[in-house]
Amino acid sequence: MIDRDTWGEIVEIASRNKLRTALTGFAVAWGIFMLVVLLGSGNGLAHGIEHQFRDDAINSIWVSSGRTSMPYKGLQPGRQVRMTNDDYDEVITRVPGVEHASARFWIFGNQQVTYRGETGSFTIRAVHPGHRILERTKVIEGRFLNELDLAEYRKVAVIGTVVEDSLFGEASGVGKEIAINKISFLVVGVFDDDGSEREKELIYLPISTAQRTFNGQNRVSQILYTTGDASLAASRAMAGETREILAVNHTFDPEDMRALFVNNNVENFQRFVAMMSAIRGFVWVVGVGTLIAGVVGVSNIMLVAVRERTREIGVRKALGATPGSIVRLVLAESVSITAVAGYLGLIAGVGVLEGMSALLPEESSFFRNPEVDLGVAVSATVLLILAGALAGFFPARRAAAIRPVEALRDE
């Protein structure tokens, strides 16, 4: 155990060598400071990228039609691929592993929507009930679309919070009828969305009703589905099977990437995870490397200190001080310097991250909430203790090995 006299002696030694102690501590403080700031910045980048995935299911595949760019079976490039309800039915039944699914039918341009004397222009999105899972839609009033709405071609609508505020003010819109291009639809639900404000300005209609009402025939603009707990390889196989089915249905080369755009969110998210793992690894290497440089500096300074105090240590041993007490003294001094300096560096790093968080705009998408969690703080504390012990080990061992007779003859 370290007694009060030992701590008093450590303070006295540090006060006698203020500049040396300050420079030694700065190296450690800088190492911890850089480690904390780099880790916090890495977390900020991770939070920003996670923010990009907040709006859609990460285990989903999105298929959009395009134009052919390659000749195929005597057909010229430049043909528009027009997906249909039959394509949707075939994909969700033939592709193994499909969990929740929906098609989308675009009604291009904003549509005029009225309720009594209030009028607004909003985007209409015609979908299946499974779309709620794919878009992570939060129904806060009423309900979302269901299968009966599709089967019976019901004229019902689910509106975003912005639409409700615009048309109904403080009142609820559920159970009231709105007119979309002078066609009445009953509002059965109100939703919120973690995406952009634009997502809250949407109106969802049953796809079957919208196709019939807005002359959509049997066309669909997108096909999307979740892959359950499929692995990356399995999701790629599902995307490939989808492309094969649609290539046969619409006579285009399956290798023609422009004919069909397939966005695999499973792959996108795995790519993000791998990238963040690499960034975190790089951050730890740089941060720990900086800390090690500081520890080496502390160790060298302690070796110099031991050399300067050779006569003093010799006198101590001649008066009966044990090698263990000498080791404890040197280790305590080393750990004290690294612990105090490291703690100051930790506090400074956290302060910088808090300042960054306060200065970042709320709408920032790619860098959000740079912070370090409790685990990182504990890890940094453990590193400080180990660094201090490591920095003092070799000087302490050298001090303990000093022979009193030789030390007293030291010039």
N, C-alpha and C positions, 0 to 999 in steps of 0.2 A: 504493500500500500504506500501511496505517496502522502507524506505528512505535510503539515502547514509550513514547516521550515523549508522543506524542499521547494514548495510552490513559491515561497518568498524569495528563495535563492534564484529561481527561474526568472521571476519578475526583475530582480536586481540585475541579472546578467543581460536581460533584454534591454533594460534601461541604460546600461553602460554601453551597449552597442546598438543604438537606435537605428542608424542608417542601415547597418548590416541586417538587422532583424526585419526592418521595413522592406528592404529589397528582397530578402528571402521570402517573406510572407506574400509579397506582391506576385511572385512567380506562381505560388500555389493558388492565390485568389484569382489570378487571371485564368488559370487552368479550369477551375470550377466555374468561373463566370462564363467562359467560352462554352463549356460543356452544357450548362443550363440554357444559355441563349440558343445554341445550336439545336438542342433537343426540343425546346419550346417552339422554335421556328419550324422544325420538322413536323411537330404536331399541328402547327398552324396550317402548313401546307396540306397535311392529311385531312384536317377538318374541312378545308376548302374543297378538296376533291370529293370528300364524302358528301359535302353540300350539293355537289353537282348530281349525285345519285339519289338525292332525297325524294325526288318527285316520281320516280319510276321504280318498279320492282327490279331488283338487281339480278333476279333469276328469270329474265325474260328475253324473248326474241321478237324483234320487230321487223316485219317484211313490208317493203314498199315497192310499188311497180315503177318501172323506168322505161327506157327505149333501148331496143336492141342495137348493138354496135358491131355485130358480126353477121355475115351471111350464114344461113343455115337451111339446109334441105331445099335449096333453090329460092329461098326467100331473102329479100334484100334487107340490109340493116336500116335502122331508123324507124322501125315499127313500134308503136306504143303498146305496152303490155297492159291490158285492162283486166284486172282480177274481178271475180264474181262471187256470189254467195256459194256457188258450187265449189269453187276453189277453197273457200273458208271451211266448208263442211268436210271436204276431202282431207285438208291438212290436219284438222283437229281430230279426225278419226283414224287416219293412217299413220301419222307420225307418233311413234311410241313415246310416252312420258309427258304428253301435254296435260297440264293441270287446269289452270284458268285460262280462258281464251276470249277474244273479242275481235271483231272486225270494226273498221271505221269507214264511214261514208262521209266525204267532205261535201258540205254545202258552201260553195265558194263565196267569199265576201261576207261582210257583216250583214245581218238581217235586222229589219226594223221590228222591234218588239214593243208592244203597248199594253198598258193596264190602266183602264179608265183614262185619266188625263195625262198620265206619265208615259213618256216614250224614250226608248233607248236603242242603240245599235250594238248588237252583240253577235258573237260567233256561235254557230250551231255545230255540235259534234254528235253524230249519230253512231251509237255503239250497242254492244251486247252487255248483259249484266256483269260479265266477268271483267269488264273494263275498270270497275271500281278497285279491283285488286291490283291490276296492272299499273294504274295511275296513282295508287295509294290515296284514293279519294276519301275524305272524311265526311260522312253524312252527319250533319249536326241537327237537322230537323227532318221529320218525315222518314222517307225511305229512298233507296236507289231503284233503278229500273229492275224488273224481274222478267222471268220467262213468259208469264201470261201477257205482259205488256207487248212482247214481240209476237206471240202467237195470235193475239186478238187485235193486233194493229191499233193499240190504244193511243190516243192522242194525249200523252202525258209527258211531263218535262221535269227534270231535276236541274235547278238553277244554282249558280255560284253566289257567294255572299255579296259580291259587288253588284250583281244583277238584282238581288233582293233589296239591297239598300237603295239602288237607283229607282226601282219601280214601286216599292212598298214603304220606303222610309223605315220607321221604327217598327212597323207592323210585320207580322209573319206572312210569308207568301204561300205557305202550304195550304192547299185546299182552294186556292183562288185560280181563276182562269186568266191566262195571258194570251195575247194574239201575236202570232209570228207570221208576218206577211198576211195579216187579216185572217189567219186560220187559228182557231181556238185550241189551246192546250191547257190541261189541268196540271198545276204545279203539285207534285207529290213529294218533293224533297228539296232540301237546300244543303249544299256541300261547301266545305272549305278545302283548301289545298296548300301544301307546304311549298309549292312551286312559286313561280313569279305571280305578280298581280294579274297578269293576263289569263292565267289558269282559272282565276276566280271570276272572270267575266264570261265564262262559257255557259252554254245551256246544253244539257244532254237530252237527246231524244232516243226512243227505241229505233234501231236501225231499220227494221221492217216498216215502221210507220213513216220514217223520213224518206225511204226509197219510194214509197207509194205516193206520198204527199208532194215531194219536190222533184218528181220525175227522174228518180235515180235508177229506175228499172231494177236490175239485180247487181249493179256495180258496187264494188267496195274499193276503197283507196288504200287501206292497210289491213294486214292480218298480224295480230300479236297474241302471244301466249306465254305463260310461265312454264318453266321446265321442272318445277318441284325441287327435289334435292339432287338433281342430275349433276354429275361432275363436269369439269370443263370439256373433257373428251366426249362425254355423252351429249352435251349441249351442241358441240360442233357437229356431231352426227345428226342431231335433230335438225339443225340449220341446213345441213347438206341434203337431208331427205326432203325438207320443204322445198328447196331449190329444184330438186329432181322432179318432184310432183308438178310444180308450176311450169317447169321447162317443157314437160310433156304436154301439159294442158294448153300451152300457148305457143308451142313449136319454136323454141329458141334454144340456143346452145347453153347447156348448164354452166359452161365456163365463161359465159358472157356476163361479166360483173355489172355491166350497165343496164342490162335488161331487168335485173331485180336487185334491190338493195336490201341486204340482210344485216341487221344490227344485232349482234349477240351481246347482251348486257352481262352475261356470265363471263364471257371472255374479257370484256372491257373492265369489269370489276376485278378479275384475277390479275389483269395487267397492272391495275392500280395497286393492288396488294403487293405484288412483286416489286413494283417501283418504290413503294413506301418502305418495304423491308430493306431494299438496297440503300435508300436515303438514310434510314435510321442506323444501319450498319456503318455507313460512311461517317455519320455524325458522331457515333460512339468512338470510332477509330480516331477521328481528328480531336475530339474532346479529351479522350483518355490520353492520347499522345501529348497534347498540350499539358495535361496534368502531370504526366510522367516527367516531362521536361522540368516542371516546377519541383517535383520530388527529387530529381537528380540534383537540382540546384540546392535544395535544402540539405541533402546528404553531403554534398561537397562543403557547404558552409559549416556543417556540424563537424566534419573532419578537420577543417581549419580551426574551429573552436577548441576541439579536443587537443590539437597540436599546441595551441596557445596556452592551454591550461594544464600542460603536462606536469609542471612542478606542483601545481595545486592538487592534482589527482594523486601524485606521489605522496605528498604530505598527508592527504586523507587516508591513503592506504597504510602509511606508516603509523598513523594514529589508530588504526584498527578498522577502517572502512572496508567492507566486504566487496568483492567484485560485483555481487548482485546489486548493492546499493549504488555503485557507480553506473551500472547499466541502467537502473531505474531512473537515475538523475538525467542521463543523456537522452534516454527514450522519452521521458516526460517533457524535456525541453523541446525535442523534435515534434512530438505529438501536439504540444501546446501551440507551437508556431503554425503548424499546418491546420490544426482545428480552428483556431481563431481566424486566421487568414482565409481559410476555405469557407468558413461560415459567412464572413463578410462578402466573399465572392458570390456565394449562393444567394444572399440577400440582394446584392446588386443585380444579379442575373434575373431574379424574380421581379425586381422593380422595373428593369428594362422591359420585360415581357408584359407586365401590367400596363406600362406606358404605351407599348405598341398596341395592345388591345383597346386602350382608351382612344387612341388616335385613328384606328382603322374605321372606315365608314361602315355603317351597318349593312349596306348592300354589297359589301365586298364578297366575291364569290370564290376566289381562288386562294385566299389566305385569310383564315378566320380563327379567332380564339387561340393565339399562340400561348401555350401554357405548359407547365410541367405538373405531373400528378404526384400524389403522395409516394408512389413507388419510386419515382425518380429522385425525390428528396431523400428517401431512406437510402437508396443506392448511393447517392452523393455523400451522405453522412458516413456510410460504411467505407467508401473509397477514401474519405478524409482520414479515418482512423487507421486504415491499412497503409495509406500513403505516409502518414506520420511515423508509424511503426517501422515501415520499410526504410524511410529516410534516416531514421536514427539507429537502425540495427548495426550497420557496419561501423559507424563511429563509436557506438556503445561497446561493441566487441573489442575495438582497438583500445578504448579507454580502460576496459576491464583487464586487458592483457599487459598494461603498463606495470613495470616492476619498480617498486619504490626507490631502490638504490639508483637505478638509471635515471629515474625521473628527477631525483634531487640533484643529479649532476648536470641536468639539461640546462643549456645556456638560454 
